Amino acid sequence: MNPEQQLSFDNTEVAFASKTNSDLRRAYWLFWFINKNTFVKIGSSLTQFAIRFYLPVNGIIRNTVYKHFCGGETINECQETINLLAKFKVGTILDFSSEGHDDEEAFEETQKEILNTVHRASLDNRIAFCVFKPTGVMRFGLLEKMNAKQTLTTAEQNEYKTAKARVELICHLCHEKGVKLFVDAEETWIQDVVDELILEMMKKYNKEKVIIYNTLQLYRNDRIQYLHFLIDDAKKNGYKVGLKLVRGAYMEKENDRATKMNYLSPIHTSKEATDKDYDAAISFCVENIEQVSICAGTHNENSCMNLAQYMMKNNIPTNHPHIHFSQLLGMSDHISFNLADAGFNVSKYVPYGPIASVLPYLIRRAQENTSVAGQMGRELQFIIKERKRRKA
């Protein structure tokens, strides 16, 4: 049997080896609920209301959705998850997922926590990457004004210098400690500024090996062109490119804004076009694998299988240091654990942080994934299959 025939995402025994019967029962009811779009909308609103008015729901959230999708409230509380994933050859991406803050004090606290994840990762090779979201350390409105090329006030110029210094400090520490860093993507109307900043960091810190990874959202119709620019520029200027390749997280918001403001949406008009660009981006990166390191950050089975089979057919080692796969904790275990079992580099995003602060992240993830046709039904299908296999 050749290698690609041995890899299957249908093996639920491997996929859920890390889950107890109790874990599977909780997962079943969670995904059953999330699969109902109306329930997600109502449940999200009620949960936000309860948190806002200090109603006693923390315990319920902690023992259900939080326990399934998060590592804990602190880095130390994530240790059990890090250990469990590592047991099955799956790495961890520590993701401080506090959202919804927009003030300097919160930005400083977020920066401090990200630096803590870098220090922690430098001591444990089971933590494959650290990550931060640009709007976690700088103000959305400031980036929006810069992206629109509006003139900044003196105070805003100083604000950006301070914000940029936060990013610089995080990147510098990652370079110093040898820790790889993902920078998450944002909405298109602030992404150009983010791209410019992260490109500057890549040119500075990716000279010998890839430390800094930007994120490309391939549902955008201009990202293939940008990808070609990046790799050409890297070859000319002597640095290496790091990229996390995703389909995209803000489709409805992007299309709504384009309609309201009467401009052409930057998002592909069909899923097929997005899929085509995603797979084209993967192929182009692998063709230039000495110049670029990639993480296929996707829950799409076809894209993961295509990349894995391409590697095996072309004698690219499954553990090639420039090729990584990643999915969210608690989702697509049939992909993550089967890839890891076959020897590929795989990590899970492990969100952590105080429940009230992480709640916006969890709600956004639930809303994103209910909008992906069949995603939740597919999760349920595998959970049901494994429960039947176990007779649990």
C-alpha positions as CSV (number, residue, x, y, z in Angstrom):
1,M,0.0,0.0,0.0
2,N,1.5,3.4,-1.0
3,P,1.7,6.2,1.7
4,E,-1.2,8.3,0.4
5,Q,-3.6,5.3,0.6
6,Q,-2.7,4.9,4.3
7,L,-3.8,8.4,5.2
8,S,-7.5,8.7,5.9
9,F,-9.6,11.3,7.7
10,D,-12.3,8.7,8.4
11,N,-10.5,6.9,11.2
12,T,-12.5,8.0,14.2
13,E,-10.6,5.7,16.6
14,V,-7.4,7.8,15.9
15,A,-9.4,11.1,15.6
16,F,-10.9,10.8,19.1
17,A,-8.2,8.7,21.0
18,S,-7.7,11.7,23.3
19,K,-11.4,11.9,24.2
20,T,-13.2,10.1,27.0
21,N,-16.8,8.9,26.6
22,S,-17.8,11.9,28.7
23,D,-15.9,14.3,26.3
24,L,-17.7,12.8,23.3
25,R,-21.1,13.2,24.9
26,R,-20.4,16.9,25.6
27,A,-19.1,17.4,22.1
28,Y,-22.2,15.8,20.6
29,W,-24.5,18.2,22.4
30,L,-22.3,21.2,21.7
31,F,-22.1,20.5,18.0
32,W,-25.8,19.6,17.8
33,F,-26.6,23.0,19.3
34,I,-24.1,24.9,17.1
35,N,-25.5,23.2,14.0
36,K,-28.7,25.1,14.6
37,N,-28.1,28.6,13.3
38,T,-31.1,30.1,15.1
39,F,-30.0,28.6,18.4
40,V,-26.5,30.1,18.0
41,K,-27.9,33.6,17.5
42,I,-30.3,33.4,20.4
43,G,-27.8,31.6,22.7
44,S,-25.1,34.1,21.9
45,S,-27.3,37.1,22.7
46,L,-28.5,35.5,25.9
47,T,-25.0,34.6,27.0
48,Q,-23.6,38.1,26.3
49,F,-26.6,39.6,28.3
50,A,-25.9,37.2,31.2
51,I,-22.2,38.1,31.4
52,R,-22.9,41.8,31.1
53,F,-25.3,41.8,34.0
54,Y,-23.3,39.4,36.1
55,L,-25.8,36.6,36.0
56,P,-24.4,33.3,37.4
57,V,-23.6,31.5,34.1
58,N,-19.8,31.2,34.3
59,G,-20.0,27.7,35.7
60,I,-22.3,26.5,32.8
61,I,-20.0,28.1,30.2
62,R,-16.8,26.8,31.8
63,N,-18.1,23.2,31.9
64,T,-19.5,23.2,28.3
65,V,-18.3,25.4,25.5
66,Y,-15.3,26.8,27.3
67,K,-14.0,23.4,28.4
68,H,-14.3,22.0,24.8
69,F,-12.8,24.9,22.9
70,C,-10.3,26.5,25.4
71,G,-7.2,25.5,27.3
72,G,-8.0,27.5,30.5
73,E,-7.9,31.0,31.9
74,T,-4.1,31.2,32.2
75,I,-1.1,29.7,30.5
76,N,-0.6,27.3,33.5
77,E,-4.1,26.1,33.2
78,C,-3.4,25.1,29.6
79,Q,-0.7,22.6,30.7
80,E,-3.2,19.7,30.8
81,T,-4.2,20.4,27.2
82,I,-0.6,20.8,26.1
83,N,0.3,17.5,27.6
84,L,-2.7,15.7,26.2
85,L,-2.1,17.0,22.6
86,A,1.6,16.2,22.8
87,K,0.7,12.6,23.8
88,F,-0.8,12.2,20.3
89,K,2.0,14.1,18.5
90,V,-0.1,17.3,18.2
91,G,1.6,20.6,19.0
92,T,0.0,23.6,20.7
93,I,-0.4,27.2,19.6
94,L,-1.0,29.3,22.7
95,D,-3.6,31.9,21.7
96,F,-4.5,34.6,24.3
97,S,-8.0,35.2,23.0
98,S,-9.2,38.2,25.0
99,E,-11.2,40.5,22.6
100,G,-13.4,43.5,22.7
101,H,-11.0,45.9,24.4
102,D,-9.9,49.2,22.8
103,D,-7.8,51.2,25.3
104,E,-4.1,51.6,26.0
105,E,-4.2,49.8,29.4
106,A,-5.8,46.7,27.7
107,F,-3.3,46.8,24.9
108,E,-0.4,46.8,27.4
109,E,-1.9,43.9,29.3
110,T,-2.4,41.9,26.1
111,Q,1.2,42.6,25.0
112,K,2.4,41.5,28.4
113,E,0.5,38.2,28.1
114,I,1.7,37.5,24.6
115,L,5.3,38.0,25.8
116,N,4.5,35.5,28.5
117,T,3.4,33.0,25.9
118,V,6.7,33.5,24.0
119,H,8.8,32.9,27.2
120,R,6.7,29.8,27.9
121,A,7.1,28.5,24.3
122,S,10.8,29.0,24.4
123,L,11.0,26.4,27.2
124,D,8.8,23.8,25.6
125,N,9.0,22.5,22.1
126,R,5.6,21.1,22.3
127,I,4.4,24.7,21.9
128,A,4.9,25.1,18.1
129,F,3.9,28.7,17.7
130,C,2.7,31.8,19.5
131,V,0.1,34.2,18.0
132,F,-1.4,37.6,18.3
133,K,-4.1,39.6,16.7
134,P,-3.0,43.1,15.7
135,T,-6.1,44.8,17.1
136,G,-5.3,43.2,20.4
137,V,-2.3,45.6,20.8
138,M,-3.4,48.6,18.7
139,R,-6.6,50.5,18.1
140,F,-8.8,49.5,15.2
141,G,-9.9,53.1,14.5
142,L,-6.2,54.2,14.2
143,L,-5.4,51.4,11.7
144,E,-8.6,52.3,9.8
145,K,-7.6,55.9,9.5
146,M,-4.1,55.0,8.4
147,N,-5.4,52.4,5.9
148,A,-7.6,55.1,4.3
149,K,-4.4,57.3,4.1
150,Q,-5.9,60.1,6.2
151,T,-3.7,62.5,8.0
152,L,-2.9,61.6,11.5
153,T,-2.9,64.1,14.3
154,T,0.3,64.4,16.4
155,A,-1.3,62.4,19.2
156,E,-2.3,59.7,16.7
157,Q,1.2,59.6,15.3
158,N,2.6,59.1,18.8
159,E,-0.1,56.5,19.4
160,Y,1.0,54.5,16.4
161,K,4.7,54.7,17.4
162,T,3.7,53.2,20.7
163,A,1.6,50.5,19.1
164,K,4.3,49.6,16.6
165,A,6.8,49.4,19.4
166,R,4.6,46.7,21.0
167,V,4.7,44.7,17.8
168,E,8.4,45.2,17.5
169,L,9.0,44.0,21.0
170,I,7.0,40.8,20.5
171,C,8.8,40.0,17.2
172,H,12.2,40.8,18.7
173,L,11.6,38.5,21.6
174,C,10.4,35.7,19.3
175,H,13.6,36.1,17.2
176,E,15.8,36.1,20.3
177,K,14.1,33.0,21.7
178,G,13.7,31.2,18.4
179,V,9.9,31.0,18.8
180,K,7.7,31.1,15.7
181,L,4.9,33.7,15.6
182,F,1.6,33.9,13.8
183,V,0.1,37.3,13.2
184,D,-3.7,36.9,12.6
185,A,-5.5,38.6,9.8
186,E,-7.9,41.5,10.1
187,E,-10.7,43.1,8.0
188,T,-9.6,44.4,4.6
189,W,-10.1,48.0,5.5
190,I,-7.2,47.8,8.0
191,Q,-5.2,44.9,6.6
192,D,-3.0,46.9,4.2
193,V,-1.4,48.7,7.2
194,V,-1.0,45.4,9.0
195,D,0.6,43.8,5.9
196,E,3.1,46.7,5.7
197,L,4.0,46.4,9.3
198,I,4.4,42.6,9.3
199,L,6.4,42.7,6.0
200,E,8.8,45.1,7.8
201,M,9.1,42.6,10.6
202,M,9.7,39.7,8.2
203,K,12.4,41.6,6.4
204,K,14.1,42.2,9.8
205,Y,13.7,38.9,11.5
206,N,13.3,36.3,8.8
207,K,16.8,36.6,7.2
208,E,18.1,33.1,8.3
209,K,14.9,31.3,9.0
210,V,11.2,32.0,9.3
211,I,10.1,33.4,12.7
212,I,7.3,35.8,11.7
213,Y,4.3,34.5,9.8
214,N,1.6,36.8,8.3
215,T,-1.8,35.5,7.5
216,L,-3.4,35.4,4.0
217,Q,-7.1,35.1,3.7
218,L,-7.7,33.4,0.4
219,Y,-11.4,34.4,0.1
220,R,-10.0,37.8,-0.9
221,N,-9.6,38.0,-4.7
222,D,-6.3,39.9,-4.5
223,R,-4.3,37.5,-2.3
224,I,-2.7,35.3,-5.0
225,Q,-1.2,38.5,-6.6
226,Y,0.1,39.6,-3.1
227,L,1.5,36.1,-2.5
228,H,3.5,36.3,-5.8
229,F,4.7,39.8,-4.8
230,L,5.9,38.5,-1.4
231,I,7.9,35.6,-2.7
232,D,9.5,37.6,-5.5
233,D,10.4,40.4,-3.1
234,A,11.9,37.9,-0.6
235,K,14.1,36.4,-3.3
236,K,15.3,39.9,-4.4
237,N,15.9,41.2,-0.9
238,G,17.3,38.2,1.0
239,Y,14.6,37.3,3.5
240,K,12.2,34.4,4.0
241,V,8.4,34.4,3.9
242,G,6.2,33.0,6.6
243,L,2.5,32.5,5.8
244,K,-0.5,31.1,7.5
245,L,-3.0,30.3,4.8
246,V,-6.7,30.5,5.7
247,R,-9.8,30.9,3.7
248,G,-11.1,33.9,5.8
249,A,-13.1,34.9,8.8
250,Y,-15.1,38.0,8.0
251,M,-17.1,37.2,4.8
252,E,-20.5,38.5,5.9
253,K,-19.0,41.7,7.4
254,E,-16.9,42.3,4.3
255,N,-19.8,41.9,1.9
256,D,-22.2,44.0,4.1
257,R,-19.7,46.9,4.3
258,A,-19.1,46.8,0.5
259,T,-22.8,46.9,-0.1
260,K,-23.4,49.8,2.3
261,M,-20.5,51.8,1.1
262,N,-21.1,51.0,-2.6
263,Y,-17.8,49.5,-3.6
264,L,-16.9,46.1,-5.1
265,S,-16.6,43.5,-2.5
266,P,-13.0,42.2,-2.1
267,I,-14.3,38.7,-1.4
268,H,-14.7,36.0,-4.1
269,T,-18.3,35.6,-5.2
270,S,-18.2,31.8,-4.9
271,K,-16.8,29.2,-2.6
272,E,-15.4,27.4,-5.7
273,A,-13.3,30.5,-6.5
274,T,-12.0,30.7,-2.9
275,D,-11.1,27.0,-2.9
276,K,-9.3,27.4,-6.2
277,D,-7.2,30.3,-4.9
278,Y,-6.5,28.4,-1.6
279,D,-5.2,25.4,-3.4
280,A,-3.2,27.5,-5.8
281,A,-1.6,29.4,-2.9
282,I,-0.6,26.1,-1.3
283,S,0.9,24.8,-4.6
284,F,2.8,28.0,-5.3
285,C,4.3,28.0,-1.8
286,V,5.3,24.3,-1.9
287,E,7.0,25.0,-5.3
288,N,9.0,27.7,-3.5
289,I,9.4,25.8,-0.2
290,E,13.1,26.9,0.3
291,Q,11.9,30.5,0.3
292,V,8.7,30.2,2.3
293,S,7.3,28.4,5.3
294,I,3.6,27.8,5.5
295,C,0.9,26.7,7.8
296,A,-2.2,25.3,6.2
297,G,-4.7,26.7,8.7
298,T,-7.9,25.0,7.4
299,H,-10.7,22.7,8.4
300,N,-11.2,21.8,4.7
301,E,-10.5,18.1,4.3
302,N,-9.8,18.3,0.5
303,S,-7.1,21.0,1.0
304,C,-5.4,19.1,3.8
305,M,-5.5,15.8,1.9
306,N,-4.3,17.5,-1.3
307,L,-1.3,19.0,0.4
308,A,-0.5,15.8,2.3
309,Q,-0.7,13.6,-0.9
310,Y,1.4,16.1,-2.9
311,M,4.1,15.9,-0.2
312,M,4.1,12.1,-0.2
313,K,4.0,11.8,-4.0
314,N,6.9,14.2,-4.4
315,N,9.0,12.7,-1.6
316,I,8.8,15.8,0.6
317,P,9.2,14.5,4.2
318,T,6.0,14.5,6.2
319,N,7.8,16.4,8.9
320,H,9.3,19.0,6.6
321,P,10.1,22.0,8.9
322,H,8.6,24.5,6.4
323,I,5.1,22.8,6.2
324,H,2.6,22.7,9.0
325,F,-1.1,22.0,9.4
326,S,-3.3,23.7,12.0
327,Q,-6.9,23.5,13.3
328,L,-8.8,24.9,16.2
329,L,-8.9,23.0,19.5
330,G,-12.1,21.0,19.7
331,M,-12.7,21.0,16.0
332,S,-11.7,18.8,13.0
333,D,-10.0,16.2,15.2
334,H,-10.5,13.7,12.4
335,I,-8.1,15.9,10.3
336,S,-5.6,16.9,13.0
337,F,-5.0,13.6,14.8
338,N,-5.0,11.5,11.6
339,L,-2.4,13.8,10.1
340,A,-0.3,13.7,13.2
341,D,-0.6,9.9,13.4
342,A,0.8,9.8,9.8
343,G,3.8,11.9,10.8
344,F,2.8,15.4,9.6
345,N,3.5,18.6,11.6
346,V,0.2,19.5,13.2
347,S,-0.8,21.9,15.9
348,K,-4.0,23.0,17.5
349,Y,-4.9,26.6,18.3
350,V,-5.5,26.6,22.1
351,P,-7.4,29.7,23.1
352,Y,-7.1,30.8,26.7
353,G,-8.1,33.8,28.9
354,P,-10.8,34.9,31.4
355,I,-14.2,33.5,30.4
356,A,-15.8,36.9,30.0
357,S,-13.0,38.2,27.8
358,V,-12.8,35.0,25.7
359,L,-16.6,34.9,25.2
360,P,-16.6,37.2,22.1
361,Y,-14.0,35.0,20.5
362,L,-16.1,31.8,21.2
363,I,-19.2,33.5,19.8
364,R,-17.4,34.6,16.7
365,R,-16.0,31.2,16.1
366,A,-19.5,29.6,16.5
367,Q,-21.0,32.2,14.1
368,E,-18.2,31.7,11.6
369,N,-18.6,27.9,11.5
370,T,-22.4,27.8,11.3
371,S,-21.9,29.9,8.1
372,V,-19.7,27.2,6.6
373,A,-22.0,24.8,4.8
374,G,-21.9,21.3,6.4
375,Q,-19.1,22.0,8.8
376,M,-21.0,21.3,12.0
377,G,-22.9,18.4,10.5
378,R,-19.6,16.9,9.5
379,E,-18.3,17.2,13.1
380,L,-21.5,15.6,14.4
381,Q,-21.2,12.7,11.9
382,F,-17.7,11.7,13.1
383,I,-18.7,12.0,16.8
384,I,-21.7,9.8,16.2
385,K,-19.6,7.3,14.3
386,E,-17.1,7.1,17.2
387,R,-19.7,6.8,19.9
388,K,-21.3,3.9,17.9
389,R,-17.8,2.2,17.5
390,R,-17.3,2.5,21.3
391,K,-20.9,1.7,22.0
392,A,-20.8,4.8,24.3
